[in-house]
Amino acid sequence: MEIYRNGTLAGTLTEENRQHFVFSYDLNYFNDSSKPAISLTLPKTQMEFNGKFLFPFFCNMLSEGTNRKLQSIQWRIDEDDDFGLLMATAQYDTIGAITVKPIDVK
């Protein structure tokens, strides 16, 4: 999925499998010194980050409790699928500067 900060493409987030996630800054965003890191935990000191879990910054964008359960039912996504829920729920109305969109494959 593509990660946008205030409407500008900042990078991509991919799920290789349930235990391997990769966040990569977009080259133009990374090279633009006026653009801040999207998170303190994903600094612009390196272009790519790998993790065994979905990065906490993105997990914090997800609903919890009853709202998460309702979203899982509505979107027919496993309640434990953080990546799937992020894709389904963080495209439009998010709190903060970050939104996500599916990668447009042409």
Backbone as a chain_set.jsonl record, in Angstrom:
{"seq": "MEIYRNGTLAGTLTEENRQHFVFSYDLNYFNDSSKPAISLTLPKTQMEFNGKFLFPFFCNMLSEGTNRKLQSIQWRIDEDDDFGLLMATAQYDTIGAITVKPIDVK", "coords": {"N": [[0.841, -1.17, 0.0], [0.342, 2.301, -0.542], [1.749, 5.0, 1.244], [0.751, 8.066, 2.406], [1.599, 11.388, 3.312], [0.008, 14.126, 4.39], [-1.206, 14.2, 1.86], [0.899, 13.81, 0.105], [2.91, 11.452, -1.533], [4.696, 9.375, 0.516], [5.856, 6.909, 0.888], [5.967, 3.271, 0.72], [4.202, 0.502, 2.095], [4.509, -2.852, 2.72], [3.303, -6.183, 3.102], [5.005, -8.939, 3.419], [4.631, -11.481, 4.428], [2.738, -12.8, 7.197], [4.604, -12.34, 9.13], [6.535, -10.611, 8.278], [7.184, -7.419, 7.438], [7.557, -4.516, 5.422], [8.592, -1.208, 5.24], [9.168, 1.366, 3.004], [10.651, 4.381, 2.152], [9.554, 6.652, -0.351], [11.602, 7.531, -3.064], [11.762, 10.235, -4.01], [10.514, 11.596, -1.894], [12.174, 10.878, 0.213], [14.586, 12.086, -0.53], [13.974, 14.77, -0.399], [14.71, 17.281, 1.605], [13.018, 18.983, 2.946], [10.831, 17.57, 3.657], [9.429, 15.908, 6.379], [10.201, 13.016, 8.452], [7.87, 10.296, 8.569], [7.35, 9.332, 11.018], [8.751, 9.219, 14.325], [9.802, 6.769, 14.849], [10.344, 5.782, 12.384], [12.615, 7.019, 10.991], [14.101, 9.336, 8.62], [16.675, 8.485, 8.148], [17.332, 6.175, 7.013], [16.321, 4.307, 4.124], [14.71, 2.021, 3.99], [12.784, -0.134, 6.062], [12.505, -3.058, 7.988], [10.383, -5.431, 9.558], [9.207, -7.82, 12.005], [6.687, -7.607, 12.825], [3.721, -5.645, 12.197], [4.561, -2.3, 11.958], [4.622, -0.33, 14.93], [3.789, 2.371, 14.651], [1.913, 2.289, 12.54], [0.089, 0.44, 13.562], [-1.004, 1.915, 15.61], [-2.8, 3.462, 14.284], [-5.053, 1.995, 14.038], [-8.37, 0.926, 14.977], [-9.682, -0.106, 18.178], [-11.009, -2.676, 20.351], [-14.56, -2.793, 20.507], [-15.105, -1.262, 18.198], [-13.134, -2.166, 16.422], [-13.877, -4.824, 16.15], [-16.406, -4.511, 14.938], [-15.615, -3.274, 12.53], [-14.12, -5.369, 11.428], [-16.115, -7.249, 10.95], [-17.793, -5.816, 9.187], [-16.056, -5.336, 6.977], [-15.318, -7.864, 6.441], [-12.89, -9.019, 7.311], [-10.31, -10.727, 8.935], [-10.111, -10.307, 12.383], [-7.603, -10.215, 13.52], [-5.946, -9.404, 11.519], [-3.991, -7.023, 11.041], [-2.76, -5.581, 8.922], [-4.607, -5.854, 6.794], [-6.86, -4.601, 7.939], [-5.838, -2.048, 8.281], [-5.517, -1.274, 5.624], [-8.191, -1.25, 4.811], [-9.392, 0.658, 6.469], [-7.922, 3.042, 6.751], [-7.873, 4.801, 4.614], [-9.253, 7.165, 4.129], [-10.614, 8.854, 6.235], [-8.71, 9.742, 8.546], [-7.091, 10.314, 11.695], [-4.797, 12.769, 11.976], [-1.88, 13.19, 9.852], [-1.408, 11.096, 8.095], [-2.379, 8.903, 5.517], [-3.492, 5.94, 3.792], [-3.296, 4.107, 0.739], [-4.364, 1.731, -1.715], [-1.902, 0.243, -3.838], [-1.771, 1.367, -7.086], [-1.972, -0.691, -9.633], [-1.049, -0.872, -12.907]], "CA": [[0.0, 0.0, 0.0], [1.069, 3.567, -0.567], [1.6, 5.808, 2.451], [0.758, 9.495, 2.088], [1.636, 12.349, 4.414], [-0.643, 15.35, 3.907], [-1.5, 14.076, 0.439], [2.115, 13.578, -0.673], [3.41, 10.081, -1.409], [5.876, 9.311, 1.377], [6.494, 5.604, 0.787], [5.108, 2.092, 0.574], [4.198, -0.493, 3.161], [4.119, -4.15, 2.183], [3.276, -7.34, 3.98], [5.571, -10.082, 2.696], [3.818, -12.536, 5.045], [2.251, -12.314, 8.499], [5.721, -12.082, 10.04], [7.554, -9.792, 7.624], [6.632, -6.176, 6.908], [8.589, -3.609, 4.916], [8.23, 0.16, 4.903], [10.216, 2.02, 2.225], [10.369, 5.747, 1.734], [9.613, 6.993, -1.758], [12.89, 8.174, -3.323], [11.59, 11.698, -4.069], [10.208, 12.063, -0.542], [13.386, 10.666, 1.013], [15.618, 13.048, -0.936], [13.505, 16.138, -0.165], [15.04, 17.606, 2.996], [11.934, 19.744, 3.572], [9.794, 16.613, 4.07], [9.817, 15.238, 7.62], [9.932, 11.586, 8.601], [6.453, 10.097, 8.892], [7.282, 8.946, 12.423], [10.041, 9.173, 15.008], [10.287, 5.389, 14.795], [10.7, 5.512, 10.988], [13.347, 8.235, 10.612], [14.627, 9.416, 7.253], [18.1, 8.16, 8.136], [17.451, 5.017, 6.132], [15.212, 4.275, 3.18], [13.851, 0.842, 4.142], [12.676, -0.712, 7.391], [11.929, -4.399, 8.01], [9.922, -5.812, 10.877], [8.477, -9.082, 12.149], [5.318, -7.212, 13.141], [3.353, -4.363, 11.609], [5.218, -1.253, 12.731], [3.716, 0.275, 15.905], [3.214, 3.608, 14.129], [0.724, 1.958, 11.759], [-0.865, -0.216, 14.47], [-1.677, 2.958, 16.38], [-3.858, 4.057, 13.455], [-6.18, 1.06, 14.009], [-9.349, 0.948, 16.053], [-9.568, -1.178, 19.17], [-12.234, -3.098, 21.023], [-15.8, -2.988, 19.764], [-14.988, -0.675, 16.858], [-12.321, -3.073, 15.607], [-14.721, -5.995, 15.88], [-17.404, -4.101, 13.95], [-14.935, -3.086, 11.251], [-13.775, -6.697, 10.923], [-17.346, -7.845, 10.429], [-18.227, -5.03, 8.027], [-15.133, -5.503, 5.856], [-15.046, -9.31, 6.319], [-11.449, -9.17, 7.484], [-9.943, -11.34, 10.204], [-9.86, -9.279, 13.399], [-6.165, -10.202, 13.819], [-5.222, -8.987, 10.314], [-3.724, -5.588, 11.161], [-2.474, -5.014, 7.609], [-5.878, -5.778, 6.069], [-7.695, -3.576, 8.565], [-5.235, -0.746, 7.956], [-5.855, -0.988, 4.226], [-9.626, -0.988, 4.685], [-9.919, 1.742, 7.302], [-7.089, 4.246, 6.844], [-7.751, 5.437, 3.302], [-9.959, 8.434, 3.98], [-10.853, 9.69, 7.407], [-7.784, 9.382, 9.61], [-6.673, 11.381, 12.592], [-3.401, 13.036, 11.691], [-1.463, 13.517, 8.493], [-1.117, 9.898, 7.314], [-3.427, 8.077, 4.91], [-2.959, 4.839, 2.995], [-4.082, 3.777, -0.443], [-3.812, 0.572, -2.421], [-1.006, 0.56, -4.941], [-2.481, 1.305, -8.357], [-1.207, -1.504, -10.584], [-1.583, -0.635, -14.248]], "C": [[0.884, 1.23, 0.0], [0.74, 4.359, 0.694], [1.75, 7.272, 2.062], [0.829, 10.31, 3.365], [1.134, 13.673, 3.864], [-0.82, 15.337, 2.393], [-0.299, 13.854, -0.459], [2.593, 12.15, -0.447], [4.709, 10.084, -0.616], [6.594, 7.972, 1.248], [5.494, 4.497, 0.565], [5.28, 1.182, 1.777], [3.724, -1.796, 2.552], [4.159, -5.201, 3.278], [3.78, -8.516, 3.154], [4.865, -11.365, 3.137], [3.453, -12.03, 6.429], [3.37, -11.994, 9.489], [6.851, -11.294, 9.369], [6.891, -8.608, 6.921], [7.782, -5.273, 6.487], [7.962, -2.239, 4.675], [9.418, 0.763, 4.182], [9.776, 3.437, 1.895], [10.431, 5.843, 0.215], [10.897, 7.797, -1.984], [12.786, 9.7, -3.35], [11.338, 12.28, -2.681], [11.473, 11.996, 0.317], [14.435, 11.735, 0.724], [15.231, 14.506, -0.713], [13.701, 16.484, 1.31], [13.944, 18.416, 3.697], [10.812, 18.829, 4.067], [10.253, 15.885, 5.327], [9.594, 13.726, 7.546], [8.457, 11.418, 8.943], [6.267, 9.764, 10.364], [8.675, 9.009, 13.031], [10.648, 7.784, 14.939], [10.623, 4.933, 13.375], [11.441, 6.728, 10.433], [13.86, 8.18, 9.175], [16.144, 9.226, 7.216], [18.369, 6.914, 7.308], [16.199, 4.943, 5.283], [14.247, 3.125, 3.42], [13.938, 0.293, 5.556], [11.997, -2.066, 7.27], [11.505, -4.727, 9.426], [9.184, -7.135, 10.858], [7.003, -8.837, 12.437], [5.013, -5.927, 12.381], [3.905, -3.272, 12.524], [4.218, -0.568, 13.668], [3.063, 1.566, 15.417], [1.924, 3.328, 13.365], [-0.332, 1.261, 12.613], [-1.661, 0.812, 15.268], [-2.767, 3.665, 15.59], [-5.13, 3.204, 13.467], [-7.112, 1.244, 15.203], [-9.104, -0.217, 16.994], [-10.946, -1.563, 19.659], [-13.408, -3.33, 20.099], [-15.718, -2.423, 18.356], [-14.194, -1.581, 15.922], [-13.134, -4.304, 15.204], [-15.764, -5.674, 14.813], [-16.79, -3.891, 12.569], [-14.566, -4.426, 10.62], [-14.986, -7.38, 10.301], [-17.775, -7.134, 9.157], [-17.366, -5.299, 6.805], [-14.805, -6.97, 5.573], [-13.548, -9.588, 6.3], [-11.212, -9.78, 8.855], [-9.567, -10.236, 11.198], [-8.376, -9.164, 13.758], [-5.319, -9.748, 12.631], [-5.021, -7.47, 10.325], [-3.518, -4.929, 9.798], [-3.763, -4.839, 6.804], [-6.794, -4.707, 6.623], [-7.153, -2.178, 8.28], [-5.61, -0.332, 6.543], [-7.323, -0.578, 4.086], [-10.075, 0.279, 5.39], [-9.135, 3.043, 7.269], [-6.902, 4.948, 5.504], [-8.303, 6.858, 3.273], [-9.937, 9.292, 5.225], [-9.952, 9.261, 8.556], [-7.511, 10.592, 10.49], [-5.188, 11.583, 12.332], [-3.14, 13.177, 10.204], [-1.342, 12.32, 7.565], [-2.389, 9.231, 6.801], [-2.742, 6.99, 4.089], [-3.877, 4.595, 1.811], [-3.497, 2.52, -1.068], [-2.882, 1.039, -3.543], [-1.759, 0.346, -6.238], [-1.611, 0.566, -9.375], [-1.839, -1.335, -11.957], [-1.034, -1.626, -15.22]], "O": [[2.019, 1.206, 0.476], [-0.404, 4.382, 1.149], [2.75, 7.668, 1.463], [0.204, 9.972, 4.37], [1.755, 14.268, 2.983], [-0.607, 16.35, 1.728], [-0.458, 13.722, -1.672], [2.673, 11.689, 0.692], [5.694, 10.708, -1.013], [7.803, 7.894, 1.469], [4.326, 4.742, 0.264], [6.348, 1.106, 2.385], [2.659, -1.847, 1.937], [4.932, -5.12, 4.233], [3.066, -9.029, 2.292], [4.545, -12.223, 2.315], [3.836, -10.918, 6.792], [3.117, -11.443, 10.56], [7.989, -11.31, 9.84], [6.147, -8.769, 5.954], [8.843, -5.265, 7.11], [6.941, -2.12, 3.998], [10.546, 0.692, 4.67], [8.664, 3.659, 1.417], [11.259, 5.195, -0.425], [11.235, 8.657, -1.17], [13.631, 10.386, -2.775], [11.88, 13.328, -2.333], [11.796, 12.932, 1.049], [15.094, 12.228, 1.64], [16.079, 15.391, -0.828], [12.94, 16.028, 2.164], [13.95, 18.52, 4.924], [9.939, 19.269, 4.815], [11.341, 15.309, 5.349], [8.878, 13.235, 6.673], [7.858, 12.309, 9.544], [5.167, 9.893, 10.901], [9.671, 8.867, 12.321], [11.87, 7.634, 14.967], [11.129, 3.827, 13.18], [10.956, 7.389, 9.515], [14.026, 7.105, 8.6], [16.814, 9.762, 6.333], [19.512, 6.637, 6.946], [15.145, 5.449, 5.666], [13.069, 3.241, 3.085], [15.007, 0.257, 6.166], [11.022, -2.21, 6.532], [12.177, -4.35, 10.386], [8.61, -7.53, 9.843], [6.175, -9.74, 12.313], [5.923, -5.208, 11.969], [3.724, -3.332, 13.74], [3.098, -0.259, 13.261], [1.904, 1.829, 15.736], [0.943, 4.054, 13.525], [-1.528, 1.471, 12.407], [-2.839, 0.608, 15.564], [-3.575, 4.394, 16.166], [-6.168, 3.634, 12.964], [-6.696, 1.658, 16.284], [-8.416, -1.18, 16.657], [-11.928, -0.863, 19.411], [-13.286, -3.969, 19.054], [-16.213, -3.041, 17.413], [-14.553, -1.739, 14.756], [-13.077, -4.757, 14.061], [-15.982, -6.463, 13.894], [-17.373, -4.283, 11.558], [-14.689, -4.595, 9.407], [-14.884, -8.012, 9.249], [-18.087, -7.781, 8.157], [-17.893, -5.474, 5.706], [-14.113, -7.289, 4.606], [-13.02, -10.275, 5.426], [-11.85, -9.385, 9.831], [-8.789, -9.34, 10.872], [-7.941, -8.123, 14.25], [-4.093, -9.711, 12.731], [-5.78, -6.728, 9.702], [-4.04, -3.843, 9.547], [-3.981, -3.788, 6.202], [-7.437, -3.983, 5.863], [-7.919, -1.239, 8.065], [-5.975, 0.818, 6.296], [-7.65, 0.336, 3.328], [-11.038, 0.915, 4.961], [-9.645, 4.066, 7.725], [-5.89, 5.613, 5.283], [-7.858, 7.672, 2.465], [-9.301, 10.346, 5.25], [-10.371, 8.508, 9.435], [-7.68, 11.738, 10.074], [-4.407, 10.641, 12.462], [-4.068, 13.272, 9.401], [-1.187, 12.501, 6.357], [-3.345, 9.023, 7.548], [-1.568, 7.104, 3.737], [-5.08, 4.845, 1.876], [-2.296, 2.265, -0.971], [-3.074, 2.112, -4.115], [-2.321, -0.725, -6.469], [-0.647, 1.117, -9.907], [-3.021, -1.622, -12.146], [-1.372, -1.583, -16.403]]}, "num_chains": 1, "name": "protein.A"}
